[in-house]
């Protein structure tokens, strides 16, 4: 049987840790080994982690005396690896039953594939209800370039990280996560892996992504700008270091630049609708630097109309247009919103 090693980074997630680790230990048709890396948690993570290690010889527990951050924690786990496959599983997430059996079977049958991923179920209560997977499931193999192209079109990581099972030899070959990309390290490393191997995509629910108040998201406009800048940096680093393995770099970089710019423009729209004009201007400027041809996009024209109307007018007009757009979808009429206001 294949050995799947799971790195569980944990920082103040003691309340979730046992359920996470036990979802790994229950996996069938594979051998598993778990390394819990406690990054100096201030809650009961140490008590729970040590208890799990004492209860099952397949579990190891380490604790940092000083918080080192998630990137250093990930890479410490990668250095520990010696098995066939790796999964990095946050302590607040869980695996679905049979996840490892499905992933390893596909990878064993397709040696050209360097990693596999599937769907993640987003829920506040992992393991309660949700979608079950039968023994029969569909999958497809994407060429590495095809995967990179898809990522460029989205300008975001298309892989639910709790489902990402990687060949250990490939992970060791490409190296660990980059400390300069704390918010987009998973985006860059998935492209880096795909530059060296094909990708297996499973049409199966492979993990539960737990939704709770402390998920590592950035919600303010200031934080959003930081994350967007790191998206840009992730693509820049990838193409600078691995682009020659993919080919047709200019086309792919142009697609990525357009998608990133549209994402920034979407933030500009949200900032405008929140009455944050300075952030709106900042996002617009950043989007144009990223992709000067943005002025030819319909999204640019829609935002231009909103800004021309002004925030105070839009507060009145916007809800009316959204109401009529919703009515149009339910009952199209000759008076449906058309032209420049469509889609606003």
C-alpha positions in Angstrom: 0.0 0.0 0.0 1.1 3.6 -0.6 2.3 5.7 2.3 0.6 9.1 2.5 2.2 11.5 4.9 0.1 14.4 6.2 1.5 17.6 7.6 -0.9 19.3 9.9 0.2 22.9 10.7 -1.6 24.1 13.8 -1.8 27.6 15.4 -4.6 28.0 18.0 -6.8 25.5 16.3 -6.8 23.0 19.2 -10.6 22.8 19.1 -10.5 21.4 15.6 -7.3 19.4 15.8 -8.6 16.0 16.9 -11.3 15.9 14.2 -8.8 16.8 11.6 -6.2 14.1 12.6 -8.8 11.4 13.1 -10.2 12.0 9.6 -6.7 11.1 8.3 -6.3 8.1 10.6 -9.6 6.7 9.3 -8.5 6.6 5.7 -8.5 3.1 4.2 -6.5 1.3 1.5 -3.4 3.3 2.3 -0.8 3.7 5.1 -0.8 7.1 6.7 1.6 9.0 8.9 0.8 12.4 10.5 3.1 15.2 11.6 1.4 17.9 13.7 3.5 21.0 13.8 2.3 23.3 16.5 3.5 26.8 15.8 3.6 28.0 19.4 -0.2 27.9 20.0 -1.6 29.7 23.0 -4.7 27.4 23.3 -4.9 23.7 24.2 -3.3 22.6 20.9 -0.3 21.1 22.8 -2.4 19.0 25.1 -4.5 17.6 22.3 -1.5 17.1 20.0 0.5 15.2 22.5 -2.6 13.1 23.4 -3.1 12.2 19.7 0.6 11.2 19.4 0.3 9.0 22.6 -2.8 7.3 21.3 -1.6 6.3 17.9 2.0 5.6 16.8 1.2 7.0 13.3 1.0 10.5 14.8 4.0 12.7 15.7 3.8 16.0 17.4 6.2 18.9 17.3 5.9 22.3 19.0 7.7 25.5 18.2 9.0 27.5 21.2 8.4 30.7 19.2 5.9 31.3 16.4 7.6 30.9 13.0 4.7 31.5 10.7 2.8 29.2 8.4 5.3 29.1 5.5 8.2 28.0 7.7 5.9 25.5 9.3 4.9 24.0 5.9 8.5 23.7 4.8 9.5 22.0 8.1 6.9 19.4 7.3 8.2 19.0 3.8 11.7 18.3 5.1 10.2 15.5 7.3 8.7 13.6 4.3 9.9 10.2 3.3 6.8 8.4 1.9 5.1 8.1 -1.4 2.6 11.0 -1.2 2.1 14.2 0.8 -0.9 16.2 1.8 -0.8 19.6 3.7 -4.0 19.7 5.8 -4.8 22.7 7.9 -5.9 21.8 11.4 -9.4 23.3 10.9 -10.1 21.1 7.8 -11.0 17.4 7.4 -10.8 14.6 4.8 -13.8 12.9 3.4 -14.0 9.1 3.7 -12.0 7.4 0.9 -10.1 10.5 -0.2 -6.7 8.9 -0.1 -7.8 5.7 -1.8 -9.2 7.7 -4.7 -6.3 10.0 -5.1 -3.6 7.3 -4.8 -5.4 4.9 -7.2 -5.5 7.6 -9.9 -1.9 8.6 -9.4 -0.7 5.0 -9.3 -2.5 4.4 -12.7 -1.1 7.6 -14.2 2.6 7.9 -13.3 2.9 11.0 -15.5 0.7 12.9 -13.1 2.5 14.6 -10.3 -0.4 15.6 -8.1 -4.1 15.1 -7.8 -6.9 17.2 -6.4 -10.7 17.1 -6.1 -13.5 19.1 -4.7 -13.8 20.6 -1.2 -17.0 20.9 0.7 -17.3 24.3 2.3 -19.2 23.9 5.6 -19.3 25.1 9.2 -19.8 21.5 10.3 -17.4 19.1 8.5 -18.5 15.5 8.5 -22.2 16.2 9.2 -24.3 15.5 6.1 -22.7 16.7 2.9 -22.0 14.9 -0.3 -20.9 11.3 -0.2 -18.8 9.7 -3.0 -19.5 6.3 -4.4 -16.8 3.9 -5.4 -17.2 5.0 -9.0 -16.0 8.5 -9.8 -14.8 10.3 -12.8 -11.4 11.9 -13.3 -9.3 13.4 -16.0 -5.6 14.1 -16.6 -4.6 17.6 -17.6 -1.2 18.3 -19.2 0.9 20.6 -17.1 0.6 23.4 -19.6 -3.2 23.0 -19.7 -3.4 23.4 -15.9 -1.2 26.5 -16.0 -3.3 28.0 -18.8 -6.4 27.4 -16.7 -4.8 29.0 -13.7 -3.8 32.0 -15.8 -7.3 32.5 -17.1 -8.6 32.5 -13.5 -5.5 34.4 -12.1 -6.1 32.4 -8.9 -5.4 29.0 -7.4 -8.0 26.5 -8.8 -6.9 23.8 -6.4 -8.8 23.4 -3.1 -5.7 22.9 -0.9 -7.1 20.4 1.6 -7.5 18.0 -1.4 -4.0 18.4 -2.9 -2.1 15.0 -2.8 1.4 15.3 -4.3 4.1 12.8 -5.1 6.7 13.2 -2.5 9.6 12.9 -5.0 8.1 15.8 -7.1 7.6 17.9 -4.0 11.2 17.4 -3.0 12.3 18.2 -6.5 10.5 21.5 -6.8 11.1 22.6 -3.2 8.9 24.2 -0.6 6.8 27.2 -0.2 8.2 30.7 -0.7 8.4 33.0 2.3 7.8 36.1 0.2 4.4 34.7 -0.8 2.5 34.2 2.5 -0.9 34.8 0.9 -0.4 33.2 -2.5 2.2 30.4 -1.9 -0.3 27.7 -2.8 -1.0 29.4 -6.2 2.7 29.6 -7.1 3.6 26.1 -5.9 0.7 24.4 -7.8 1.9 26.1 -11.1 5.5 25.1 -10.2 4.4 21.5 -9.8 2.5 21.6 -13.0 5.6 22.8 -14.9 7.2 19.4 -14.1 4.2 17.0 -14.4 0.7 16.4 -15.5 -2.3 16.9 -13.1 -5.1 14.5 -12.1 -8.4 16.2 -11.4 -10.9 14.1 -9.5 -14.7 14.7 -9.7 -15.1 13.7 -6.1 -15.5 15.5 -2.8 -12.0 15.0 -1.2 -12.1 17.2 1.9 -14.2 19.5 4.1 -13.1 23.1 4.2 -14.3 24.4 7.5 -15.9 27.9 7.4 -15.5 29.8 10.7 -14.6 33.2 12.0 -10.8 32.8 12.0 -10.2 31.5 8.5 -7.1 33.1 7.0 -8.9 35.6 4.7 -8.2 39.3 4.1 -11.4 41.3 4.0 -10.4 45.0 4.2 -9.5 46.9 1.1 -6.0 47.5 2.4 -5.5 43.8 3.0 -7.1 43.0 -0.4 -4.4 45.2 -2.1 -1.7 43.2 -0.4 -3.1 39.9 -1.6 -3.6 41.2 -5.1 0.0 42.4 -5.2 1.1 38.9 -4.1 -1.0 37.4 -6.9 1.0 39.5 -9.3 4.3 38.5 -7.7 3.3 34.8 -7.8 2.9 34.9 -11.5 6.0 36.9 -12.0 8.1 34.5 -10.1 6.6 31.5 -11.8 7.2 32.7 -15.3 10.7 34.0 -14.5 11.8 30.6 -13.1 9.6 28.0 -14.8 8.1 29.7 -17.9 10.7 28.0 -20.2 9.2 24.6 -19.3 5.7 25.7 -20.4 6.2 27.5 -23.6 4.2 30.4 -25.2 5.0 32.5 -22.2 3.7 35.8 -23.8 0.2 34.4 -24.4 -0.1 32.9 -20.9 1.3 36.0 -19.2 -1.1 38.2 -21.1 -4.0 36.0 -20.0 -2.9 36.1 -16.4 -2.4 39.9 -16.5 -5.9 40.4 -17.9 -7.5 38.2 -15.3 -5.5 39.8 -12.5 -6.5 43.3 -13.7 -10.2 42.3 -13.9 -9.9 41.0 -10.4 -8.5 44.3 -9.2 -11.2 46.1 -11.1 -13.8 44.1 -9.3 -12.3 45.3 -6.0 -12.4 48.8 -7.3 -16.1 48.4 -7.9 -16.6 47.1 -4.4 -14.7 50.0 -3.0 -16.8 52.5 -5.0 -20.0 50.9 -3.8 -18.7 51.1 -0.2 -18.0 54.8 -0.7 -14.3 54.3 -0.4 -13.3 56.5 -3.4 -9.5 56.6 -2.5 -9.3 52.8 -2.6 -11.4 52.8 -5.8 -8.9 55.1 -7.5 -5.9 53.0 -6.1 -7.4 49.8 -7.5 -8.1 51.4 -10.9 -4.6 52.7 -11.2 -3.1 49.3 -10.2 -5.4 47.5 -12.7 -4.3 49.7 -15.6 -0.6 49.2 -14.8 -1.2 45.5 -14.7 -3.1 45.5 -18.1 -3.3 48.7 -20.1 -5.9 47.3 -22.5 -8.3 47.1 -19.6 -10.1 50.2 -21.0 -11.5 47.9 -23.8 -13.2 45.6 -21.4 -17.0 45.9 -20.6 -16.2 45.7 -16.8 -14.2 49.0 -17.3 -17.1 50.7 -19.0 -19.5 49.6 -16.3 -17.3 51.0 -13.6 -16.8 54.2 -15.6 -20.6 54.7 -15.7 -20.9 54.3 -11.9 -18.0 56.7 -11.2 -19.5 59.2 -13.7 -22.8 59.1 -11.8 -21.1 59.5 -8.5 -21.6 57.6 -5.3 -24.6 59.5 -4.0 -26.5 59.0 -7.3 -25.5 55.4 -7.6 -26.9 54.7 -4.1 -30.3 55.4 -5.6 -29.9 54.1 -9.1 -27.9 51.0 -8.4 -30.6 49.1 -6.4 -33.2 50.0 -9.0 -31.1 48.6 -11.8 -30.3 45.5 -9.9 -34.1 45.1 -9.2 -35.0 45.4 -12.9 -32.1 43.0 -13.8 -33.5 40.4 -11.4 -37.0 40.9 -12.8 -35.7 40.6 -16.3 -34.1 37.2 -15.4 -37.5 36.0 -14.0 -39.8 37.6 -16.7 -38.0 39.1 -19.7 -39.8 42.1 -21.2 -39.4 44.6 -24.0 -38.3 47.1 -21.4 -35.3 44.9 -20.2 -32.1 46.8 -19.2 -29.8 47.0 -22.2 -26.7 48.7 -23.4 -24.1 50.2 -21.1 -26.1 49.5 -17.9 -26.5 45.8 -18.6 -24.6 43.8 -16.1 -24.0 46.6 -13.6 
